[in-house]
Amino acid sequence: MRFIVLLGCLMFALVASASHAPLPGGGRTELIHARLTRANDWRDHVMVVAHRAGWKENGRIVRAENSFDAIDHAAATGVEMVELDVRRSSDGVLVIMHDATLERTTTCHGPVAERSLASLRQCKLVIEDTRRETGEQVFTLEEALLHARGRVMINIDNKLEPEALVEIADLATRLGMTDAILLKMPVWNAERLQIARDIRRAIAPKIAFMPIIADDGVIDPAFLDHIQAQLSAPAAELIHWHREAGKPITPDGGPLLSPVSRAVAIRNNAHLWINTYPITDRPEGMVAGGRGDYLALSGDRPNDVWGFFVERGITIIQTDEPDAVIAYLDGQGLRRPYDLIN
């Protein structure tokens, strides 16, 4: 009897110890990277990317875009990645900024590229709609990587020449964060594919690198298959254009979400990615066939946006509404928790 009691205590101790064991060395980021690079193992889990780090809620701008505050909120919400825009200061430092100029998102004016890092440090981030000044200043890509370390991956929107992706990759490698970033570039023909291949060869193998493919340049799933195979890409970011406001929303997701394209993704063990965020002063859902965040929320039609794309094989959604998307996906049973078994 005493042996049974002792055995029971030992088993309880082992279970308790496992439940409180630390995550792998890279923290949650390492688990996210594993799901990103093993798409076929996780087709029942839809990943969420916070556009500009997650600056909006219910269509309203509530945080400074590309800010530490936005990164922190997104990480707490449970997103897999935050998107950050990268530019360069006049003295060659990689900094986080969406626009080429400073006035929309900071207290300063003028081109980012004409200011040194020291000068950019004087620029405070603001919440765009209210112009409320935050306590944050313009920060570097290195600082962003370190701030997000172990919590979320960073989806790099490179506003520089494609070759800058190698510099960005080298920075992540130096910081020991090769599993923390996702690099990407538009590919629409053989010449662009060759540039992408050269970049892929020049960066650390563990760093994720994917093509951005738009249906005004690529409509043949065979070329999508060729791109994915050449780059060993874990995902493909798809653009389904909807440039005319009066045009009906896409009925089927376009040629890049055809059954053949979905088969290509499975064959290449790759995710298909859609962007449902709006583009300022452009038709709603412009890069998602008209099926964007605004339709999902204002029209109370999440099934016609996020659900529509999931049904057609999408397993990564980049959005301005990460809280709402995660809540929707949780309700549909399309999110699986991150734990020690990944």
Contacts in CASP RR format, 6 or more apart in sequence:
PFRMAT RR
TARGET T0000
AUTHOR 0000-0000-0000
METHOD contacts of the structure
MODEL  1
MRFIVLLGCLMFALVASASHAPLPGGGRTELIHARLTRANDWRDHVMVVA
HRAGWKENGRIVRAENSFDAIDHAAATGVEMVELDVRRSSDGVLVIMHDA
TLERTTTCHGPVAERSLASLRQCKLVIEDTRRETGEQVFTLEEALLHARG
RVMINIDNKLEPEALVEIADLATRLGMTDAILLKMPVWNAERLQIARDIR
RAIAPKIAFMPIIADDGVIDPAFLDHIQAQLSAPAAELIHWHREAGKPIT
PDGGPLLSPVSRAVAIRNNAHLWINTYPITDRPEGMVAGGRGDYLALSGD
RPNDVWGFFVERGITIIQTDEPDAVIAYLDGQGLRRPYDLIN
18 340 0 8 1.000
21 340 0 8 1.000
23 30 0 8 1.000
23 31 0 8 1.000
23 340 0 8 1.000
24 30 0 8 1.000
24 31 0 8 1.000
26 149 0 8 1.000
26 150 0 8 1.000
26 179 0 8 1.000
27 150 0 8 1.000
27 151 0 8 1.000
28 150 0 8 1.000
28 151 0 8 1.000
28 152 0 8 1.000
28 338 0 8 1.000
29 148 0 8 1.000
29 149 0 8 1.000
29 150 0 8 1.000
29 151 0 8 1.000
29 152 0 8 1.000
29 153 0 8 1.000
29 177 0 8 1.000
29 179 0 8 1.000
29 180 0 8 1.000
30 150 0 8 1.000
30 179 0 8 1.000
31 338 0 8 1.000
31 342 0 8 1.000
32 47 0 8 1.000
32 80 0 8 1.000
32 81 0 8 1.000
32 152 0 8 1.000
32 153 0 8 1.000
32 338 0 8 1.000
33 153 0 8 1.000
33 179 0 8 1.000
33 180 0 8 1.000
33 206 0 8 1.000
33 208 0 8 1.000
34 342 0 8 1.000
35 41 0 8 1.000
35 42 0 8 1.000
35 45 0 8 1.000
35 47 0 8 1.000
35 80 0 8 1.000
35 342 0 8 1.000
36 47 0 8 1.000
36 80 0 8 1.000
36 153 0 8 1.000
36 182 0 8 1.000
36 208 0 8 1.000
36 234 0 8 1.000
36 235 0 8 1.000
36 271 0 8 1.000
37 208 0 8 1.000
37 234 0 8 1.000
38 269 0 8 1.000
39 234 0 8 1.000
39 235 0 8 1.000
39 265 0 8 1.000
39 269 0 8 1.000
39 270 0 8 1.000
39 271 0 8 1.000
39 315 0 8 1.000
40 266 0 8 1.000
40 269 0 8 1.000
42 315 0 8 1.000
42 336 0 8 1.000
43 313 0 8 1.000
43 315 0 8 1.000
44 334 0 8 1.000
44 336 0 8 1.000
45 315 0 8 1.000
45 334 0 8 1.000
45 335 0 8 1.000
45 336 0 8 1.000
46 310 0 8 1.000
46 314 0 8 1.000
46 315 0 8 1.000
46 316 0 8 1.000
46 317 0 8 1.000
46 329 0 8 1.000
46 334 0 8 1.000
46 335 0 8 1.000
47 80 0 8 1.000
47 81 0 8 1.000
47 271 0 8 1.000
47 315 0 8 1.000
47 316 0 8 1.000
47 317 0 8 1.000
48 78 0 8 1.000
48 79 0 8 1.000
48 80 0 8 1.000
48 81 0 8 1.000
48 316 0 8 1.000
48 317 0 8 1.000
48 318 0 8 1.000
48 319 0 8 1.000
48 322 0 8 1.000
48 325 0 8 1.000
48 326 0 8 1.000
48 329 0 8 1.000
49 79 0 8 1.000
49 80 0 8 1.000
49 81 0 8 1.000
49 82 0 8 1.000
49 83 0 8 1.000
49 155 0 8 1.000
49 273 0 8 1.000
49 316 0 8 1.000
49 317 0 8 1.000
49 318 0 8 1.000
49 319 0 8 1.000
49 322 0 8 1.000
50 70 0 8 1.000
50 74 0 8 1.000
50 77 0 8 1.000
50 79 0 8 1.000
50 81 0 8 1.000
50 82 0 8 1.000
50 83 0 8 1.000
50 318 0 8 1.000
50 319 0 8 1.000
50 322 0 8 1.000
51 83 0 8 1.000
51 275 0 8 1.000
51 277 0 8 1.000
51 318 0 8 1.000
51 319 0 8 1.000
51 320 0 8 1.000
52 65 0 8 1.000
52 66 0 8 1.000
52 70 0 8 1.000
52 83 0 8 1.000
52 84 0 8 1.000
52 85 0 8 1.000
52 98 0 8 1.000
52 320 0 8 1.000
53 63 0 8 1.000
53 65 0 8 1.000
53 66 0 8 1.000
53 67 0 8 1.000
53 70 0 8 1.000
53 71 0 8 1.000
53 74 0 8 1.000
53 82 0 8 1.000
53 83 0 8 1.000
53 84 0 8 1.000
54 63 0 8 1.000
54 65 0 8 1.000
54 70 0 8 1.000
54 73 0 8 1.000
54 74 0 8 1.000
54 82 0 8 1.000
54 320 0 8 1.000
54 322 0 8 1.000
55 61 0 8 1.000
55 62 0 8 1.000
55 63 0 8 1.000
55 64 0 8 1.000
55 65 0 8 1.000
55 66 0 8 1.000
55 67 0 8 1.000
55 70 0 8 1.000
55 128 0 8 1.000
55 320 0 8 1.000
56 62 0 8 1.000
56 63 0 8 1.000
56 320 0 8 1.000
56 321 0 8 1.000
57 321 0 8 1.000
57 323 0 8 1.000
57 324 0 8 1.000
58 297 0 8 1.000
58 321 0 8 1.000
58 324 0 8 1.000
59 293 0 8 1.000
59 294 0 8 1.000
59 297 0 8 1.000
59 320 0 8 1.000
59 321 0 8 1.000
60 129 0 8 1.000
61 127 0 8 1.000
61 128 0 8 1.000
61 129 0 8 1.000
61 130 0 8 1.000
62 127 0 8 1.000
63 69 0 8 1.000
63 70 0 8 1.000
63 73 0 8 1.000
63 127 0 8 1.000
64 70 0 8 1.000
64 105 0 8 1.000
64 125 0 8 1.000
64 126 0 8 1.000
64 127 0 8 1.000
64 128 0 8 1.000
64 134 0 8 1.000
64 136 0 8 1.000
65 98 0 8 1.000
65 105 0 8 1.000
65 128 0 8 1.000
66 84 0 8 1.000
66 85 0 8 1.000
66 96 0 8 1.000
66 97 0 8 1.000
66 98 0 8 1.000
66 105 0 8 1.000
66 125 0 8 1.000
67 125 0 8 1.000
67 134 0 8 1.000
67 136 0 8 1.000
68 136 0 8 1.000
68 139 0 8 1.000
68 147 0 8 1.000
69 134 0 8 1.000
69 136 0 8 1.000
70 82 0 8 1.000
71 82 0 8 1.000
71 144 0 8 1.000
71 147 0 8 1.000
71 148 0 8 1.000
71 152 0 8 1.000
74 82 0 8 1.000
74 152 0 8 1.000
74 322 0 8 1.000
75 82 0 8 1.000
75 148 0 8 1.000
75 151 0 8 1.000
75 152 0 8 1.000
77 322 0 8 1.000
77 323 0 8 1.000
77 326 0 8 1.000
78 152 0 8 1.000
78 322 0 8 1.000
78 326 0 8 1.000
79 152 0 8 1.000
79 322 0 8 1.000
79 326 0 8 1.000
80 152 0 8 1.000
80 153 0 8 1.000
80 316 0 8 1.000
81 152 0 8 1.000
81 153 0 8 1.000
81 154 0 8 1.000
81 155 0 8 1.000
81 182 0 8 1.000
82 148 0 8 1.000
82 152 0 8 1.000
82 153 0 8 1.000
82 154 0 8 1.000
82 155 0 8 1.000
83 154 0 8 1.000
83 155 0 8 1.000
83 156 0 8 1.000
83 157 0 8 1.000
83 318 0 8 1.000
84 96 0 8 1.000
84 141 0 8 1.000
84 144 0 8 1.000
84 154 0 8 1.000
84 155 0 8 1.000
84 156 0 8 1.000
84 157 0 8 1.000
85 96 0 8 1.000
85 97 0 8 1.000
85 98 0 8 1.000
85 157 0 8 1.000
85 159 0 8 1.000
86 94 0 8 1.000
86 95 0 8 1.000
86 96 0 8 1.000
86 141 0 8 1.000
86 156 0 8 1.000
86 157 0 8 1.000
86 158 0 8 1.000
86 159 0 8 1.000
86 160 0 8 1.000
86 164 0 8 1.000
86 168 0 8 1.000
87 94 0 8 1.000
87 95 0 8 1.000
87 96 0 8 1.000
87 97 0 8 1.000
87 100 0 8 1.000
87 112 0 8 1.000
87 113 0 8 1.000
87 159 0 8 1.000
87 160 0 8 1.000
88 94 0 8 1.000
88 95 0 8 1.000
88 112 0 8 1.000
88 113 0 8 1.000
88 160 0 8 1.000
88 164 0 8 1.000
89 95 0 8 1.000
89 112 0 8 1.000
89 113 0 8 1.000
89 115 0 8 1.000
89 116 0 8 1.000
89 117 0 8 1.000
89 119 0 8 1.000
89 120 0 8 1.000
90 113 0 8 1.000
90 114 0 8 1.000
90 115 0 8 1.000
90 116 0 8 1.000
90 119 0 8 1.000
91 116 0 8 1.000
91 117 0 8 1.000
92 117 0 8 1.000
93 117 0 8 1.000
93 140 0 8 1.000
94 140 0 8 1.000
94 141 0 8 1.000
94 142 0 8 1.000
94 164 0 8 1.000
94 167 0 8 1.000
94 168 0 8 1.000
94 171 0 8 1.000
95 112 0 8 1.000
95 117 0 8 1.000
95 120 0 8 1.000
95 138 0 8 1.000
95 139 0 8 1.000
95 140 0 8 1.000
95 141 0 8 1.000
96 138 0 8 1.000
96 139 0 8 1.000
96 140 0 8 1.000
96 141 0 8 1.000
96 144 0 8 1.000
97 105 0 8 1.000
97 112 0 8 1.000
97 138 0 8 1.000
97 159 0 8 1.000
98 105 0 8 1.000
98 157 0 8 1.000
98 159 0 8 1.000
99 105 0 8 1.000
99 112 0 8 1.000
100 111 0 8 1.000
100 112 0 8 1.000
100 113 0 8 1.000
100 159 0 8 1.000
101 109 0 8 1.000
101 110 0 8 1.000
101 111 0 8 1.000
101 112 0 8 1.000
102 108 0 8 1.000
102 109 0 8 1.000
102 110 0 8 1.000
102 111 0 8 1.000
102 112 0 8 1.000
102 115 0 8 1.000
102 120 0 8 1.000
102 123 0 8 1.000
102 138 0 8 1.000
103 109 0 8 1.000
103 110 0 8 1.000
104 128 0 8 1.000
105 125 0 8 1.000
105 126 0 8 1.000
105 128 0 8 1.000
106 123 0 8 1.000
106 124 0 8 1.000
106 125 0 8 1.000
106 126 0 8 1.000
106 138 0 8 1.000
107 123 0 8 1.000
107 124 0 8 1.000
107 126 0 8 1.000
107 133 0 8 1.000
108 115 0 8 1.000
108 120 0 8 1.000
108 122 0 8 1.000
108 123 0 8 1.000
112 120 0 8 1.000
115 123 0 8 1.000
117 140 0 8 1.000
120 137 0 8 1.000
120 138 0 8 1.000
121 137 0 8 1.000
121 138 0 8 1.000
122 137 0 8 1.000
123 137 0 8 1.000
123 138 0 8 1.000
124 133 0 8 1.000
124 134 0 8 1.000
124 135 0 8 1.000
124 136 0 8 1.000
124 137 0 8 1.000
125 133 0 8 1.000
125 134 0 8 1.000
125 135 0 8 1.000
125 136 0 8 1.000
125 137 0 8 1.000
125 138 0 8 1.000
126 132 0 8 1.000
126 133 0 8 1.000
126 134 0 8 1.000
127 134 0 8 1.000
139 147 0 8 1.000
141 168 0 8 1.000
141 171 0 8 1.000
142 171 0 8 1.000
142 175 0 8 1.000
144 154 0 8 1.000
145 154 0 8 1.000
145 171 0 8 1.000
145 172 0 8 1.000
145 175 0 8 1.000
145 177 0 8 1.000
145 180 0 8 1.000
145 181 0 8 1.000
146 175 0 8 1.000
148 154 0 8 1.000
148 180 0 8 1.000
149 175 0 8 1.000
149 177 0 8 1.000
149 180 0 8 1.000
150 180 0 8 1.000
153 179 0 8 1.000
153 180 0 8 1.000
153 181 0 8 1.000
153 182 0 8 1.000
153 208 0 8 1.000
154 180 0 8 1.000
154 181 0 8 1.000
154 182 0 8 1.000
155 181 0 8 1.000
155 182 0 8 1.000
155 184 0 8 1.000
155 318 0 8 1.000
156 165 0 8 1.000
156 168 0 8 1.000
156 181 0 8 1.000
156 182 0 8 1.000
156 183 0 8 1.000
156 184 0 8 1.000
157 184 0 8 1.000
158 164 0 8 1.000
158 165 0 8 1.000
158 168 0 8 1.000
158 183 0 8 1.000
158 184 0 8 1.000
158 185 0 8 1.000
162 185 0 8 1.000
162 195 0 8 1.000
162 196 0 8 1.000
162 199 0 8 1.000
163 199 0 8 1.000
165 183 0 8 1.000
165 185 0 8 1.000
165 199 0 8 1.000
165 203 0 8 1.000
165 209 0 8 1.000
166 199 0 8 1.000
166 202 0 8 1.000
166 203 0 8 1.000
168 181 0 8 1.000
168 183 0 8 1.000
169 181 0 8 1.000
169 183 0 8 1.000
169 202 0 8 1.000
169 203 0 8 1.000
169 204 0 8 1.000
169 207 0 8 1.000
170 203 0 8 1.000
172 178 0 8 1.000
172 180 0 8 1.000
172 181 0 8 1.000
172 204 0 8 1.000
172 207 0 8 1.000
173 203 0 8 1.000
173 204 0 8 1.000
173 207 0 8 1.000
178 204 0 8 1.000
178 206 0 8 1.000
178 207 0 8 1.000
179 206 0 8 1.000
181 207 0 8 1.000
181 208 0 8 1.000
182 208 0 8 1.000
182 209 0 8 1.000
182 210 0 8 1.000
182 235 0 8 1.000
183 199 0 8 1.000
183 203 0 8 1.000
183 207 0 8 1.000
183 208 0 8 1.000
183 209 0 8 1.000
183 210 0 8 1.000
184 209 0 8 1.000
184 210 0 8 1.000
184 211 0 8 1.000
184 212 0 8 1.000
184 237 0 8 1.000
185 192 0 8 1.000
185 195 0 8 1.000
185 196 0 8 1.000
185 199 0 8 1.000
185 211 0 8 1.000
185 212 0 8 1.000
186 192 0 8 1.000
186 211 0 8 1.000
186 212 0 8 1.000
186 213 0 8 1.000
186 214 0 8 1.000
187 193 0 8 1.000
187 196 0 8 1.000
187 211 0 8 1.000
187 212 0 8 1.000
187 213 0 8 1.000
187 218 0 8 1.000
187 227 0 8 1.000
188 213 0 8 1.000
188 214 0 8 1.000
188 217 0 8 1.000
188 218 0 8 1.000
189 217 0 8 1.000
193 211 0 8 1.000
193 226 0 8 1.000
193 227 0 8 1.000
193 230 0 8 1.000
193 231 0 8 1.000
196 209 0 8 1.000
196 211 0 8 1.000
196 227 0 8 1.000
196 230 0 8 1.000
196 231 0 8 1.000
197 230 0 8 1.000
197 231 0 8 1.000
199 209 0 8 1.000
200 209 0 8 1.000
200 231 0 8 1.000
200 232 0 8 1.000
203 209 0 8 1.000
208 233 0 8 1.000
208 234 0 8 1.000
208 235 0 8 1.000
209 231 0 8 1.000
209 233 0 8 1.000
210 231 0 8 1.000
210 233 0 8 1.000
210 234 0 8 1.000
210 235 0 8 1.000
210 236 0 8 1.000
210 237 0 8 1.000
210 273 0 8 1.000
211 227 0 8 1.000
211 228 0 8 1.000
211 231 0 8 1.000
211 233 0 8 1.000
211 236 0 8 1.000
211 237 0 8 1.000
212 236 0 8 1.000
212 237 0 8 1.000
212 239 0 8 1.000
213 224 0 8 1.000
213 227 0 8 1.000
213 236 0 8 1.000
213 237 0 8 1.000
213 238 0 8 1.000
213 239 0 8 1.000
213 256 0 8 1.000
214 238 0 8 1.000
214 239 0 8 1.000
214 241 0 8 1.000
215 238 0 8 1.000
215 239 0 8 1.000
215 240 0 8 1.000
215 241 0 8 1.000
215 254 0 8 1.000
215 255 0 8 1.000
215 256 0 8 1.000
216 239 0 8 1.000
216 241 0 8 1.000
218 224 0 8 1.000
218 227 0 8 1.000
218 256 0 8 1.000
219 255 0 8 1.000
219 256 0 8 1.000
220 255 0 8 1.000
221 255 0 8 1.000
221 256 0 8 1.000
221 258 0 8 1.000
221 260 0 8 1.000
221 261 0 8 1.000
221 263 0 8 1.000
221 264 0 8 1.000
224 236 0 8 1.000
224 256 0 8 1.000
224 261 0 8 1.000
224 264 0 8 1.000
225 264 0 8 1.000
225 267 0 8 1.000
225 268 0 8 1.000
227 233 0 8 1.000
227 236 0 8 1.000
228 236 0 8 1.000
228 264 0 8 1.000
228 265 0 8 1.000
228 268 0 8 1.000
228 270 0 8 1.000
229 268 0 8 1.000
233 268 0 8 1.000
233 270 0 8 1.000
234 269 0 8 1.000
234 270 0 8 1.000
234 271 0 8 1.000
235 270 0 8 1.000
235 271 0 8 1.000
235 272 0 8 1.000
235 273 0 8 1.000
235 316 0 8 1.000
236 265 0 8 1.000
236 270 0 8 1.000
236 271 0 8 1.000
236 272 0 8 1.000
236 273 0 8 1.000
237 273 0 8 1.000
237 275 0 8 1.000
237 318 0 8 1.000
238 256 0 8 1.000
238 257 0 8 1.000
238 272 0 8 1.000
238 273 0 8 1.000
238 274 0 8 1.000
239 256 0 8 1.000
239 275 0 8 1.000
239 287 0 8 1.000
240 250 0 8 1.000
240 253 0 8 1.000
240 254 0 8 1.000
240 256 0 8 1.000
240 257 0 8 1.000
240 274 0 8 1.000
240 287 0 8 1.000
240 288 0 8 1.000
240 289 0 8 1.000
241 286 0 8 1.000
241 287 0 8 1.000
241 289 0 8 1.000
242 249 0 8 1.000
242 250 0 8 1.000
242 283 0 8 1.000
242 285 0 8 1.000
242 286 0 8 1.000
242 287 0 8 1.000
242 288 0 8 1.000
242 289 0 8 1.000
242 290 0 8 1.000
243 282 0 8 1.000
243 283 0 8 1.000
243 286 0 8 1.000
244 283 0 8 1.000
245 283 0 8 1.000
245 284 0 8 1.000
246 283 0 8 1.000
247 283 0 8 1.000
249 289 0 8 1.000
249 290 0 8 1.000
249 291 0 8 1.000
249 295 0 8 1.000
249 304 0 8 1.000
250 288 0 8 1.000
250 289 0 8 1.000
250 290 0 8 1.000
250 291 0 8 1.000
252 258 0 8 1.000
252 312 0 8 1.000
253 289 0 8 1.000
253 308 0 8 1.000
253 309 0 8 1.000
253 312 0 8 1.000
254 289 0 8 1.000
255 261 0 8 1.000
256 272 0 8 1.000
257 272 0 8 1.000
257 309 0 8 1.000
257 312 0 8 1.000
257 313 0 8 1.000
257 314 0 8 1.000
261 272 0 8 1.000
262 272 0 8 1.000
262 312 0 8 1.000
262 313 0 8 1.000
264 270 0 8 1.000
265 271 0 8 1.000
265 272 0 8 1.000
265 313 0 8 1.000
271 315 0 8 1.000
271 316 0 8 1.000
272 313 0 8 1.000
272 314 0 8 1.000
272 315 0 8 1.000
272 316 0 8 1.000
273 314 0 8 1.000
273 315 0 8 1.000
273 316 0 8 1.000
273 317 0 8 1.000
273 318 0 8 1.000
274 288 0 8 1.000
274 309 0 8 1.000
274 314 0 8 1.000
274 316 0 8 1.000
274 317 0 8 1.000
274 318 0 8 1.000
275 287 0 8 1.000
275 288 0 8 1.000
275 317 0 8 1.000
275 318 0 8 1.000
275 319 0 8 1.000
276 285 0 8 1.000
276 288 0 8 1.000
276 291 0 8 1.000
276 292 0 8 1.000
276 293 0 8 1.000
276 296 0 8 1.000
276 305 0 8 1.000
276 306 0 8 1.000
276 309 0 8 1.000
276 317 0 8 1.000
276 318 0 8 1.000
276 319 0 8 1.000
276 320 0 8 1.000
276 325 0 8 1.000
277 287 0 8 1.000
277 292 0 8 1.000
277 293 0 8 1.000
277 318 0 8 1.000
277 319 0 8 1.000
277 320 0 8 1.000
277 321 0 8 1.000
278 284 0 8 1.000
278 285 0 8 1.000
278 286 0 8 1.000
278 292 0 8 1.000
278 293 0 8 1.000
278 294 0 8 1.000
278 320 0 8 1.000
279 285 0 8 1.000
279 286 0 8 1.000
279 287 0 8 1.000
283 290 0 8 1.000
284 290 0 8 1.000
284 292 0 8 1.000
284 294 0 8 1.000
284 295 0 8 1.000
285 291 0 8 1.000
285 292 0 8 1.000
285 293 0 8 1.000
285 294 0 8 1.000
285 295 0 8 1.000
288 305 0 8 1.000
288 309 0 8 1.000
291 304 0 8 1.000
291 305 0 8 1.000
291 308 0 8 1.000
291 309 0 8 1.000
292 305 0 8 1.000
293 305 0 8 1.000
293 319 0 8 1.000
293 320 0 8 1.000
293 321 0 8 1.000
293 324 0 8 1.000
295 301 0 8 1.000
295 304 0 8 1.000
295 305 0 8 1.000
296 302 0 8 1.000
296 304 0 8 1.000
296 305 0 8 1.000
296 306 0 8 1.000
296 321 0 8 1.000
296 324 0 8 1.000
296 328 0 8 1.000
297 321 0 8 1.000
297 324 0 8 1.000
302 324 0 8 1.000
302 328 0 8 1.000
306 317 0 8 1.000
306 319 0 8 1.000
306 325 0 8 1.000
306 328 0 8 1.000
306 329 0 8 1.000
307 328 0 8 1.000
307 332 0 8 1.000
309 317 0 8 1.000
310 317 0 8 1.000
310 329 0 8 1.000
310 332 0 8 1.000
310 334 0 8 1.000
317 325 0 8 1.000
319 325 0 8 1.000
326 335 0 8 1.000
329 335 0 8 1.000
END
